[in-house]
Amino acid sequence: MTDIPAAPPNTRAHPYRGLSVQEVDVPLTAEAVEEHLRGREVYRRTDFLALRRGDATALVEVRKASTEPLFSPVVACRLLSGPDDTAWVHRPEVDVGNATALAGAAVPGATTTVVLGRFEHVNFIHRPAPIRLRVTEVVPPEPAKLLAQARQAVAYDEDLPPVELVLDAVRVEDLAAAHPAGCYLLPCRGSGADLGGAPVAYLDTRPAVRADWLLIGCERSLQFHRHFYGDEPPSVDLCPRRRSAGAAGPTLTKCCLLERGLEIDDDTAVVPWGANLDEVREGLRKLLL
């Protein structure tokens, strides 16, 4: 239809004002759409058209003669998907400026889904293919805090591509079950881990008596123990950063040795144990943009 290259997966209007919805009375075929649009004026910010004929929809990408005047004639166009593989859905809860939300609303089997969403705004996602991103975090507590923060950041960052967040849980109970002991020492009481009735002490309370315990902790926990008691106990490492080392694909994790900021190690973004939302968001952006 034109020299416009084929659109890649996860194509959307960004910002969503780049999509214009128009009712037409022509067949939604490549030839008829090209004839209809050739030389027709469109708004300078319009990059895509959702053409509607009754209940049928087609998605078209357009090129304009110029983006300087308010309106400019179409000089090239490409039919990205016709009525047989374009779905139109009304999802008033969906933020159509957010790629992950759009991907979540995509109709299975459709090449393109056009979404009439929140505030009656409209956008589309073409060939949705969310990027799988691992979030490696210690649990309990549950829900995993880092996963919750990542979901929050993804939900409001309109620049990110569609993301599938997958929890890779470092489970304290599993580590204890694999390393039976008469007494355990955990970094803090905030975890709420249930270790099956075995006595549990918490390093952050600085127990007055040094017991014969197994520490389930990390390098920082060992540092605290050496400072408190002058020795190093038998231990099981629960560091999520070490667990994620060498993992395939983008990974977001945390480490208590990092006290502020962000570190990028290949495909892994590492935030502090007490990361704020800005640090989590920046980690996602470094991995995905």
Residue, then its C-alpha position, 0 to 999 in steps of 0.5 A: m500500500t505504501d513504503i511505510p514499514a510494517a509496524p513492530p509488536n506493541t505498536r500503539a499511539h504514544p501519546y494516545r492523541g496520535l490516534s484519530v477515530q473516524e466513521v467512513d462509508v467505504p470498504l475497509t480494504a487496503e485499496a479502498v482505504e488508500e483511495h479514500l485517504r490519498g490527499r485527505e487532510v489530517y491533523r498534524r499530530t495524527d499518526f494512526l486512524a481507526l476507521r469504523r464502518g458500522d461495527a467493523t474497524a480497520l487500523v491505518e498508519v499514515r504519513k503526512a506531507s508536513t507536521e508544521p501546519l495544523f492540517s496536512p494531506v496524507v502522502a502515504c498510508r498502510l493498513l495495519s489490520g483489517p476488520d477481520d483481525t481488528a477488535w473494538v472493545h469498550r473497557p471504561e476502567v482501562d487507562v489507554g495511555n498505559a501500554t500494559a493496561l492496553a495489552g491486558a485489554a487485548v482480545p486473544g487472536a486479534t492482531t489489533t485491539v482498539v480500546l475505548g477506555r477511561f474518560e472515553h479516550v481511545n487507543f490501540i495495541h498492535r501485535p501485543a507482546p508484553i515483555r516478561l520481567r522477573v521480580t526477585e524478592v524475599v517472602p514473606p511478607e506477602p504480597a511481595k513489596l518489590l512486586a507491588q511497587a513494580r506494579q504501581a510504577v508500571a501502572y502510571d508510567e506511560d513510556l514503558p512498553p507492556v510488561e508481564l511482571v513475574l514473581d521469583a520468590v525467595r521463600v524463607e519457609d522453603l529455606a528453613a525446610a531445606h536446612p532443619a535447625g533447632c533454632y533460627l535467627l531471621p533478620c527482622r520480625g517484620s517477615g512473619a515467617d512461619l517456621g513450623g514451631a521452631p524457636v525463632a529470634y530476630l537480629d534487629t532486636r539484638p537478642a541478649v543471649r547468643a543462641d545456637w541458631l541458624l541464620i537465614g540472612c545475607e551479608r549485611s546480617l552477617q555483618f550485624h551478627r559479627h558486630f553484636y556477638g563477635d562471631e559468624p554463625p552457620s547461615v543460609d543465604l537469602c540474598p535476592r540479588r545473588r539469586s538473580a545473578g546470571a538469570a536470563g532476561p530482565t530482572l528487578t531485585k534488591c540488596c541491602l548492601l545498596e543503601r540508596g540509588l540504583e545499580i544496573d548489572d547486565d539485565t538486572a536492576v538492583v534497588p535498595w532494600g528500602a527502595n522508594l517508588d522513584e528508584v523502582r521506576e528508574g530501574l524498570r526504565k533502565l531495563l525496558l527503554 
